[in-house]
Amino acid sequence: MLKDITLGQFFPGFSPVHRLDPRIKLILTVAYVVMLFLANNLVGLAFGILFFLGAYFLARIPLKMMLKGLKPVLPIILFTSVLNMFFITGDPLFSWWVITITRQGVYTAVIMSIRIVCLIAGTSLLTYTTSPISLTDGLERLMGPLKKLRFPVHELAMMMTIALRFIPTLIEETDKIMNAQKARGADMETGSLIDRVKALVPVLIPLFISAFRRADELALAMECRCYRGGEGRTRMKQLHLGSRDLISCAVMALFLAGVILCNLLLPSLL
């Protein structure tokens, strides 16, 4: 299961999505999330599905990678679907004892499931196609106006990027520790829920120690390179907006307009 977590991984490439300005990709990601939450019917969500499928095609990221990244969140999707299906009142479709499934509950469960899948798959494309350095530069440039309020923009962007960068590393470290504990006879897959939680203690302690050691090594490496924050620093690669960035924004605007029209012309079936 840990190997299925792909959040924070970067896949180098030269696709049109890889070559987009990181600032535009951040804006498009936020706009995509807004589009998903604006859609209140299946037709509107179809725009979200079409958008991220097209983005994956242009980025040349295999869909099996997207499906692999969805595996860890399947329990959350199922749990959300069950809650919506059983606890939303409306026209009953099935009733037995205290269990009642309504048409509105089924419809809401489907909407929420599709929305979560699109949300995870669409936002993961940002880290798949953007290197940590580019992501830091894009965040810092977008939050640049906050510098006038003495907000530590560079430090915040650096912390967020380092956190994303080390997610795959910590996952790999956790997998190694769990395999080492299993080789020593630790049983983490059987027993009650309490027993499984107790079995994770020998994993969490060395994981925290390893994480703090890596953080100390990273801080030492940055100090050795005379890192003193963003003040006075220059960039090897300057960010410039191109025609493909403007076209991508126009496409996103069209998709947003389509979702809004769907909400107006095709109201929710609830």
C-alpha positions in Angstrom: 0.0 0.0 0.0 2.8 2.4 0.8 4.4 1.9 -2.6 1.1 3.0 -4.2 1.4 6.5 -2.7 2.6 8.7 -5.6 2.0 12.2 -4.0 5.1 14.4 -4.3 6.8 12.3 -7.0 8.2 14.2 -10.1 8.4 12.5 -13.5 10.7 14.4 -15.8 9.5 15.1 -19.3 9.2 17.6 -22.1 5.5 17.5 -22.7 3.4 20.6 -23.1 2.2 20.3 -19.5 5.8 20.0 -18.2 6.8 23.1 -20.0 4.0 25.3 -18.6 5.0 28.1 -16.3 4.8 26.8 -12.7 2.7 29.8 -11.7 0.2 29.0 -14.3 0.1 25.4 -13.2 -0.6 26.5 -9.6 -3.4 28.8 -10.8 -4.9 26.1 -13.0 -4.8 23.6 -10.1 -6.7 26.0 -7.8 -9.2 26.8 -10.6 -9.6 23.0 -11.2 -10.5 22.5 -7.5 -13.0 25.4 -7.7 -14.5 23.9 -10.8 -15.0 20.5 -9.1 -16.8 22.1 -6.1 -18.9 24.3 -8.3 -20.2 21.3 -10.2 -23.4 20.0 -8.6 -24.5 17.5 -11.3 -23.0 14.7 -13.3 -22.7 16.8 -16.5 -20.7 19.4 -14.7 -18.4 16.8 -13.2 -17.9 15.4 -16.7 -16.1 18.6 -17.5 -13.7 17.9 -14.6 -13.1 14.3 -15.8 -12.5 15.5 -19.4 -10.1 18.2 -18.2 -7.8 16.0 -16.1 -7.9 13.1 -18.7 -6.8 15.6 -21.4 -4.1 16.9 -19.1 -2.8 13.4 -18.4 -2.8 12.7 -22.1 -0.8 15.9 -22.9 1.6 15.3 -20.0 2.2 11.7 -21.2 1.7 10.3 -17.7 0.2 6.8 -17.9 -3.2 6.4 -16.5 -2.0 3.3 -14.5 0.0 5.8 -12.5 -3.1 7.7 -11.7 -4.9 4.5 -10.7 -2.0 3.5 -8.6 -2.2 6.9 -6.7 -5.9 6.4 -6.1 -5.5 3.0 -4.3 -4.6 4.5 -0.8 -7.7 6.8 -0.8 -10.2 4.0 -1.8 -11.2 3.4 1.9 -11.9 7.2 2.2 -14.0 7.1 -1.0 -16.0 4.0 0.2 -16.5 5.5 3.6 -17.8 8.8 2.2 -20.1 7.0 -0.2 -21.6 4.8 2.5 -22.2 7.8 4.8 -24.0 9.7 2.0 -25.9 6.7 0.9 -27.3 5.8 4.3 -27.8 9.1 6.0 -29.3 11.4 3.4 -33.1 11.5 3.5 -35.4 11.5 0.5 -37.3 9.1 -1.8 -36.6 5.6 -0.5 -35.2 3.0 -2.9 -34.6 0.2 -0.4 -35.5 -0.2 3.2 -34.7 -2.9 5.7 -34.9 -2.6 9.5 -33.0 0.6 10.3 -31.3 0.8 6.9 -32.8 3.0 4.3 -31.2 3.9 1.0 -32.7 6.8 -0.9 -32.4 8.1 -4.4 -30.9 11.3 -3.2 -28.4 9.4 -1.1 -27.2 7.3 -4.0 -26.9 10.3 -6.3 -24.9 12.2 -3.6 -22.7 9.2 -3.1 -21.9 9.0 -6.8 -21.3 12.8 -7.0 -18.9 12.8 -4.0 -17.0 9.7 -5.2 -16.4 11.2 -8.6 -15.4 14.5 -7.0 -12.8 13.0 -4.7 -11.3 10.9 -7.5 -11.1 13.9 -9.8 -9.6 16.0 -6.9 -6.9 13.5 -6.1 -6.0 12.7 -9.7 -6.1 16.3 -11.0 -4.1 17.8 -8.2 -1.5 15.0 -8.3 -0.6 16.1 -11.8 0.9 19.3 -10.4 3.7 17.4 -8.6 4.0 14.8 -11.4 5.0 17.5 -13.9 6.6 20.2 -11.8 10.1 19.9 -10.2 10.4 21.0 -6.5 12.7 23.9 -7.6 10.1 25.2 -10.1 7.3 24.7 -7.6 9.2 26.8 -5.1 9.8 29.6 -7.6 6.2 29.6 -8.7 4.9 29.8 -5.2 7.3 32.5 -4.3 6.4 34.6 -7.3 2.7 34.2 -6.8 2.9 35.2 -3.2 5.3 38.0 -3.9 2.9 40.9 -3.1 2.7 39.5 0.5 6.4 40.6 1.0 5.2 44.2 1.4 3.4 43.0 4.6 6.7 41.5 5.8 5.3 38.0 5.2 8.1 35.3 4.9 7.1 34.3 1.4 10.4 32.6 0.4 10.6 30.6 3.7 7.0 29.4 3.4 7.4 28.3 -0.3 10.6 26.5 0.7 9.0 24.7 3.6 6.0 23.6 1.4 8.3 22.3 -1.3 10.6 20.5 1.0 7.5 18.8 2.6 6.3 17.6 -0.8 9.8 16.5 -1.8 10.3 14.3 1.3 6.9 12.5 1.1 8.3 9.8 -1.3 11.5 9.6 0.8 9.6 9.0 4.1 7.3 6.5 2.4 10.3 4.6 1.2 11.9 4.8 4.6 8.7 3.5 6.3 8.6 0.6 3.9 12.2 -0.4 4.7 11.5 -0.2 8.4 8.4 -2.3 8.2 10.2 -5.0 6.1 13.0 -5.0 8.7 10.6 -5.4 11.6 8.8 -8.2 9.7 12.1 -10.0 9.1 12.6 -9.9 12.9 9.3 -11.6 13.5 7.0 -8.6 14.0 3.3 -9.3 13.1 1.6 -6.2 11.7 -1.2 -7.8 9.6 -3.1 -10.0 12.0 -4.9 -9.5 15.3 -7.3 -6.8 16.5 -7.2 -3.2 15.6 -5.5 -2.4 18.9 -2.9 -5.0 18.3 -2.1 -3.6 14.9 -1.7 -0.1 16.3 0.6 -1.4 19.0 2.6 -3.2 16.3 3.2 0.2 14.6 5.1 1.6 17.6 8.4 -0.1 16.6 8.0 1.5 13.1 7.1 5.0 14.2 10.0 5.5 16.6 12.8 4.8 14.1 10.9 6.7 11.4 10.8 9.8 13.6 14.5 9.4 14.4 15.3 9.1 10.7 13.1 12.1 9.8 14.8 14.3 12.4 18.3 13.1 11.2 17.4 13.9 7.6 16.1 17.3 8.6 19.4 18.0 10.5 21.5 16.9 7.6 19.5 19.1 5.2 19.8 22.1 7.5 23.6 21.5 7.7 23.9 21.2 4.0 22.0 24.5 3.5 24.1 26.3 6.0 27.3 25.0 4.3 26.0 26.5 1.1 25.5 29.9 2.9 21.7 29.7 2.6 20.3 32.8 4.3 16.7 32.9 3.0 15.4 34.6 -0.1 16.8 38.1 0.5 19.3 39.0 -2.3 19.1 35.6 -4.0 19.1 35.2 -7.8 17.6 32.5 -9.9 19.3 30.5 -12.6 16.0 30.1 -14.5 13.8 33.1 -14.9 10.0 32.5 -15.3 8.4 33.8 -18.5 4.8 33.5 -19.7 4.4 32.0 -23.1 1.6 31.4 -25.6 1.0 27.9 -24.2 0.3 29.4 -20.8 -2.3 31.8 -22.1 -3.9 29.1 -24.1 -4.1 26.8 -21.1 -5.8 29.6 -19.1 -8.3 30.2 -21.9 -9.1 26.5 -21.9 -9.6 26.5 -18.1 -11.9 29.5 -18.5 -14.0 27.7 -21.1 -14.3 24.6 -18.8 -15.3 26.8 -15.8 -17.9 28.6 -18.0 -19.3 25.2 -19.1 -19.6 24.0 -15.5 -21.5 27.3 -14.5 -23.8 26.9 -17.5 -24.5 23.3 -16.5 -25.4 24.5 -13.0 -27.8 27.1 -14.4 -29.4 25.0 -17.2 -29.2 21.5 -15.6 -29.9 21.9 -11.9 -29.0 19.1 -9.5 -31.3 16.1 -9.6 -31.6 16.0 -5.8 
